[in-house]
């Protein structure tokens, strides 16, 4: 029997849950072990380089900036120790971006998200903030107990919170301050900032980076890795079955049971899992996941659960590496009684390494063979050519000469192409009129206006190539550029 449903009979049904998961505060426990030591070492290196590299000096000669690493926007230069890059050499930065991207792919193909676990700025600064938190408020149990008490008005608790957040803000402030030092002479800018004479833009960027560091490393923490960062989603599409990820070896660990029960089963000749369900791997995880649940997007592959599990296995007299960098292929092979296989060298990793080698080699070759004297020519378009009263033809050109050396250079200008042609540099006197000689200042670009004149006879009526040669008189270095000599 058909029934007609009236609009008034329809009731709204709430089939939709929340749009996002509420944050559950994570209390990572301190741990010691191989991977924790690696993380401490890398954190010290990364932070040391970031904070102190602007103060490293590098002598480039009189008048040149002596900061080893400097991004000089006013003068359009980038300095990296003995390397000086000009705006015309932006392709070097393109090469660096390619190497960085492929390097990230290579790390993913070998060890999953090892970038996230050891080198990502979010991980490094969050680790530092966690260290401060543990130093002031205690380890996992103490922090959980204090937060559960929910009594922030006690003087001791207030002093702890004030001290913790003050240190966090100091770290965040110096993080922003170190960033702006890469764009100006570090000691000079520090003095200006301290005396409140620094440029307003520097204070603005320090404030922005202080706020973001304090917020991301102090409060958002694992939320950045899980929700904000796109890399977990990207790397999932790039990985393959041979990549080594932090893996719970369930072939050894299951079935889980107490130490006493496992000992009884083994004594009776029956199988027993090594995992005693102590949950230490969960307690130390910076994202709060259980690695025993399998591969998860939240896992940053930091290896701290490996250290925690190894500590427990050592205490109960069982082999370590119940959790290890491994893959499901080897787990299945062990279940079948076969030895594990590790294929670090395979088509994917070889291709990535080859791309890095080719791009890096090309950059090194280009850098080693680049000329520190360059010339660019632009033909005047209005008029493109004129005929003088004696019948000769004149073309005008704008020539830019780049002197990338740290000293002045005397250059001579020659042309090749039109028969019996002469060249004149407008506004510049030369002791040799037939071969103009000009002084180009160190680390400068000089724009010259050149007039090339050639008799009508012996020169064709149509366009012919003209080559400009700029020669360093002292070093004998020659730079050339080609254009056209046109008849009116």
C-alpha positions in Angstrom: 0.0 0.0 0.0 1.5 3.3 -1.0 1.7 6.0 1.6 2.3 9.7 0.9 4.9 11.3 3.0 4.1 14.9 4.0 6.8 17.4 4.6 5.6 17.9 8.1 6.3 14.2 8.8 10.0 14.5 8.0 12.2 14.8 11.0 15.8 16.1 10.8 18.3 13.3 11.4 21.8 14.3 12.7 23.9 11.8 10.7 27.0 14.0 10.7 29.6 14.0 13.4 32.0 16.8 14.2 34.0 18.2 11.3 37.3 17.6 13.1 38.6 15.7 16.1 39.0 17.6 19.3 42.6 17.8 20.4 43.6 15.2 23.0 46.6 16.5 25.0 49.7 14.2 24.6 52.1 13.7 27.4 55.2 12.1 25.9 57.4 10.4 28.4 61.2 10.8 28.4 63.2 7.9 27.0 66.8 7.0 26.5 68.3 4.9 23.7 69.9 4.9 20.3 67.3 6.9 18.4 66.8 9.4 21.3 70.5 10.1 21.2 70.4 10.6 17.4 67.5 13.0 17.8 69.4 15.0 20.5 72.5 15.1 18.3 70.6 16.3 15.2 68.6 18.8 17.2 71.8 20.3 18.6 73.4 20.5 15.1 70.3 22.0 13.4 69.6 24.6 16.1 73.3 25.4 16.4 73.6 26.1 12.7 70.3 28.1 12.6 71.1 30.3 15.6 74.8 30.9 15.1 75.5 30.7 11.4 74.8 34.5 10.9 77.7 35.3 13.1 80.2 33.3 11.1 82.6 35.6 9.2 84.1 35.1 5.7 86.7 37.5 4.3 85.7 38.6 0.7 88.0 41.5 0.4 87.9 45.2 1.2 84.4 46.7 1.1 82.6 43.4 0.6 80.3 42.0 3.3 82.1 39.6 5.6 79.1 37.6 6.8 79.5 33.9 5.7 75.8 33.5 4.8 73.9 36.6 3.8 70.8 37.4 1.7 71.5 40.9 0.6 68.2 42.2 -0.9 69.2 45.9 -1.3 72.2 44.9 -3.5 70.6 41.8 -5.0 73.2 39.3 -3.9 73.2 36.0 -2.1 76.5 35.1 -0.3 77.3 31.6 0.9 80.9 31.4 2.1 83.0 31.6 -1.1 79.9 31.6 -3.4 78.3 34.9 -4.6 75.1 34.6 -6.6 73.6 37.4 -8.7 69.9 37.7 -9.7 70.8 36.4 -13.2 71.9 33.1 -11.5 68.6 32.2 -10.0 68.7 28.9 -11.7 71.0 27.7 -8.9 68.1 28.1 -6.5 66.0 26.1 -8.8 68.6 23.3 -8.8 68.7 23.4 -4.9 64.9 23.1 -4.8 65.0 20.1 -7.1 67.7 18.4 -5.0 65.7 19.1 -1.8 62.6 17.6 -3.3 64.2 14.5 -4.7 66.2 14.1 -1.5 63.0 14.1 0.5 61.7 11.4 -1.9 64.9 9.4 -1.4 64.6 9.5 2.3 61.0 8.4 2.1 61.9 5.5 -0.2 64.6 4.3 2.3 63.1 5.1 5.7 59.6 6.5 5.4 59.1 9.8 7.3 62.6 10.0 8.7 62.6 13.7 7.7 59.6 14.3 9.9 61.0 12.3 12.8 64.5 13.9 12.9 65.0 17.0 10.8 61.7 18.8 10.3 61.7 22.2 12.0 58.4 21.5 13.7 59.8 18.3 15.2 63.1 20.0 16.3 61.5 23.0 18.0 58.7 20.8 19.6 61.4 18.5 21.0 63.1 21.6 22.5 59.9 22.8 24.0 59.2 19.4 25.4 62.6 19.3 27.0 61.9 22.7 28.7 58.5 21.4 29.9 59.9 18.3 31.4 62.7 20.2 33.1 60.2 22.5 34.8 57.0 20.5 35.3 58.5 16.9 35.5 58.0 13.9 33.4 54.8 12.3 32.0 53.2 11.3 35.3 53.9 14.5 37.1 52.5 16.6 34.2 49.4 14.5 33.9 48.8 14.7 37.7 49.2 18.5 37.7 46.8 19.0 34.8 44.3 16.6 36.3 44.4 18.5 39.6 43.1 21.6 37.8 44.4 23.9 40.5 46.2 26.6 38.7 46.0 29.1 41.5 48.6 27.5 43.7 51.8 29.6 43.9 54.0 26.7 43.0 51.9 25.9 39.9 51.8 29.6 38.8 55.5 29.9 39.1 56.1 26.8 37.0 53.7 27.9 34.3 55.2 31.4 34.2 58.8 30.1 34.0 57.9 27.6 31.3 56.1 30.0 29.1 58.8 32.7 29.6 61.5 30.3 28.4 59.3 29.2 25.5 58.8 32.9 24.5 62.6 33.5 24.8 63.3 30.5 22.5 60.6 31.7 20.1 61.9 35.3 20.2 65.4 34.2 19.4 64.1 32.0 16.6 62.5 35.1 14.9 65.6 37.2 15.7 68.0 34.7 14.2 65.9 34.6 11.0 66.2 38.3 10.3 70.0 38.2 10.9 70.4 36.3 7.6 69.2 39.4 5.7 71.6 42.0 7.2 75.0 42.1 9.0 74.3 40.1 12.2 76.3 42.0 14.8 75.2 45.4 13.5 71.5 44.4 13.3 71.7 42.9 16.9 73.0 46.2 18.2 70.3 48.1 16.3 67.5 45.8 17.6 68.7 46.0 21.2 68.8 49.8 21.1 65.4 49.9 19.3 67.0 51.5 16.2 66.4 48.5 13.9 64.2 48.7 10.8 60.5 48.3 11.5 60.3 45.4 9.1 62.8 43.4 11.2 60.6 43.9 14.3 57.5 42.8 12.3 59.1 39.6 11.2 60.5 38.8 14.6 57.0 39.3 16.1 55.5 37.0 13.4 58.0 34.2 13.8 58.0 34.5 17.6 54.2 34.0 17.6 54.2 31.1 15.1 57.1 29.3 16.9 55.5 29.7 20.3 52.1 28.6 19.0 53.1 25.7 16.8 55.8 24.2 19.1 54.1 25.0 22.4 50.5 24.2 21.8 49.7 22.7 18.4 52.5 20.3 18.3 51.3 17.0 16.9 48.3 18.7 15.3 50.7 20.4 12.8 52.0 16.9 11.8 48.6 15.3 11.6 46.4 18.0 10.1 48.4 21.0 8.8 51.3 19.3 7.1 50.6 17.9 3.6 53.7 15.6 3.6 52.0 12.6 5.3 49.5 12.4 2.5 52.1 12.9 -0.2 54.6 10.4 1.1 51.9 7.7 1.3 51.5 8.0 -2.4 55.3 7.9 -3.0 56.3 5.0 -0.7 56.5 1.3 -1.7 56.5 -2.0 0.1 60.3 -2.1 0.6 60.5 1.2 2.5 61.6 0.7 6.1 59.1 2.2 8.5 58.8 2.0 12.3 57.0 -1.3 12.6 55.7 -3.5 15.3 56.9 -7.0 14.6 53.6 -8.8 15.4 55.2 -12.1 14.3 57.2 -11.9 17.5 54.9 -9.9 19.7 51.6 -11.7 19.4 49.8 -13.0 21.4 50.3 -10.4 24.1 50.5 -11.6 27.7 52.2 -11.0 31.0 55.8 -11.9 31.7 54.8 -14.6 34.1 52.3 -16.3 31.7 54.8 -16.1 28.8 57.5 -17.8 30.9 55.1 -20.6 31.9 54.1 -21.2 28.2 57.7 -21.2 27.1 58.6 -23.6 29.9 55.9 -25.9 28.6 57.2 -25.6 25.0 54.3 -23.5 23.8 54.6 -20.3 21.8 54.3 -17.0 23.6 54.4 -13.4 22.3 57.1 -11.0 23.5 54.8 -8.0 23.9 53.6 -7.7 27.5 51.2 -4.8 26.8 53.1 -2.4 28.9 52.1 0.5 26.6 55.5 2.2 27.0 55.6 2.6 23.2 52.4 4.7 23.5 53.7 6.6 26.5 56.7 8.0 24.6 55.1 8.7 21.3 55.0 12.4 20.5 51.7 12.0 18.6 50.1 9.6 21.1 49.5 6.7 18.8 49.9 2.9 19.4 52.4 1.6 16.8 51.0 -1.9 17.4 47.9 -0.9 15.5 49.9 -0.9 12.3 51.0 1.8 9.9 49.3 5.1 10.6 49.5 8.6 9.1 50.1 10.1 12.6 53.4 8.3 13.0 56.4 10.5 12.3 58.9 7.6 12.3 61.0 9.1 15.1 61.9 5.8 16.6 61.3 6.7 20.3 59.0 3.7 20.6 61.8 1.5 19.5 64.0 2.8 22.4 61.1 2.4 24.9 60.4 -1.2 23.8 64.1 -2.1 23.8 64.4 -0.9 27.4 61.5 -3.1 28.4 62.7 -6.1 26.4 66.1 -5.8 28.1 64.5 -5.8 31.5 62.5 -8.9 30.9 65.4 -10.7 29.2 63.9 -10.9 25.7 65.6 -9.9 22.4 65.4 -6.2 21.5 63.9 -4.7 18.4 60.4 -6.0 18.9 59.6 -2.6 17.3 62.1 -1.7 14.6 62.6 -0.1 11.2 61.2 -2.9 9.0 58.4 -3.7 6.6 55.5 -6.2 6.2 57.4 -8.2 3.6 60.0 -9.3 6.2 57.4 -10.0 8.8 55.7 -12.4 6.4 59.0 -14.0 5.5 59.9 -14.6 9.1 56.5 -16.2 9.6 57.3 -18.5 6.8 60.7 -19.3 8.2 62.6 -17.3 5.6 65.4 -14.8 6.3 64.5 -11.1 6.0 65.5 -9.1 2.9 66.4 -5.4 2.9 66.4 -3.7 -0.6 67.8 -0.3 0.0 69.2 -0.3 -3.5 66.4 -0.7 -6.0 65.1 1.1 -9.1 63.4 3.8 -7.1 66.3 4.7 -4.9 68.8 4.5 -7.8 66.7 6.9 -9.9 66.4 9.4 -7.1 70.1 9.2 -6.3 70.9 9.6 -10.0 68.7 12.7 -10.3 70.4 14.3 -7.3 73.8 13.4 -8.7 73.1 14.8 -12.2 71.5 18.0 -10.9 74.2 18.5 -8.3 77.0 17.7 -10.7 75.5 20.2 -13.3 75.4 22.9 -10.6 78.9 22.3 -9.5 80.2 22.3 -13.1 78.4 25.5 -13.9 79.6 27.1 -10.7 83.2 26.0 -11.3 83.2 27.2 -15.0 81.1 30.3 -14.7 82.6 33.6 -15.9 82.9 36.5 -13.5 82.7 38.9 -16.5 79.4 38.9 -18.5 78.0 41.1 -21.2 74.4 41.6 -22.5 73.4 43.6 -25.6 70.1 45.1 -26.5 69.6 46.8 -29.9 67.8 50.2 -30.0 64.4 49.8 -31.7 63.5 53.4 -32.4 65.1 54.1 -34.7 66.5 50.7 -35.5 69.2 52.3 -37.7 70.0 55.7 -39.2 72.0 56.8 -42.3 74.5 59.6 -41.8 75.2 62.5 -44.2 78.3 60.8 -45.5 76.3 57.7 -46.4 77.5 55.5 -43.5 75.1 53.5 -41.3 74.8 53.7 -37.6 73.2 51.4 -35.1 72.8 52.0 -31.4 73.0 49.4 -28.6 72.6 49.3 -24.8 75.3 47.1 -23.4 75.4 45.9 -19.8 78.7 44.7 -18.5 78.7 42.6 -15.2 81.9 42.6 -13.1 81.4 39.9 -10.5 84.9 40.2 -9.1 85.8 42.0 -5.9 88.1 44.5 -7.6 87.8 47.1 -10.4 88.5 45.9 -13.9 89.6 47.7 -17.1 87.8 46.3 -20.1 88.2 46.9 -23.8 85.3 46.7 -26.2 85.8 45.2 -29.7 83.2 44.4 -32.4 83.2 41.8 -35.1 80.9 41.8 -38.1 80.4 45.0 -40.2 83.4 45.8 -42.4 85.6 48.8 -41.4 83.2 49.6 -38.5 84.0 51.8 -35.5 82.5 51.8 -32.0 81.9 54.8 -29.7 80.8 54.7 -26.1 78.5 57.7 -25.4 79.5 59.8 -22.5 82.9 58.0 -21.9 86.3 59.2 -22.9 88.9 56.6 -23.9 92.6 57.0 -24.7 92.1 54.6 -27.6 89.1 55.8 -29.6 89.2 52.8 -32.0 89.1 50.4 -29.1 87.2 52.0 -26.1 88.5 51.1 -22.7 86.2 51.5 -19.7 86.7 50.9 -15.9 84.0 48.7 -14.4 83.7 48.9 -10.6 84.0 45.8 -8.5 80.8 43.8 -8.0 78.9 46.1 -10.2 76.8 46.2 -13.4 77.7 49.0 -15.8 75.2 50.1 -18.5 76.8 51.6 -21.6 75.4 53.1 -24.7 77.4 52.1 -27.8 77.2 53.6 -31.3 78.4 51.3 -34.1 79.1 53.0 -37.4 80.0 51.3 -40.7 80.5 52.6 -44.3 77.7 51.6 -46.7 80.2 50.1 -49.2 81.3 46.5 -48.6 78.4 46.0 -46.2 75.2 44.2 -47.3 71.9 46.1 -47.4 70.3 43.6 -45.1 70.9 42.6 -41.5 74.2 41.0 -40.6 75.4 39.5 -37.2 77.6 41.7 -35.0 79.5 40.3 -32.1 80.6 42.3 -29.1 83.8 41.2 -27.3 84.5 42.6 -23.8 88.1 41.8 -22.7 89.6 42.2 -19.2 92.9 43.9 -20.0 94.5 42.6 -16.8 93.3 39.0 -16.8 92.7 38.4 -20.5 89.2 37.1 -19.8 86.8 37.6 -22.7 83.0 37.8 -22.6 80.9 38.0 -25.8 77.4 38.7 -26.9 75.8 38.7 -30.4 73.2 40.9 -32.0 72.5 42.3 -35.5 73.7 45.3 -37.5 70.8 46.5 -39.6 70.6 48.8 -42.6 67.8 51.5 -42.6 
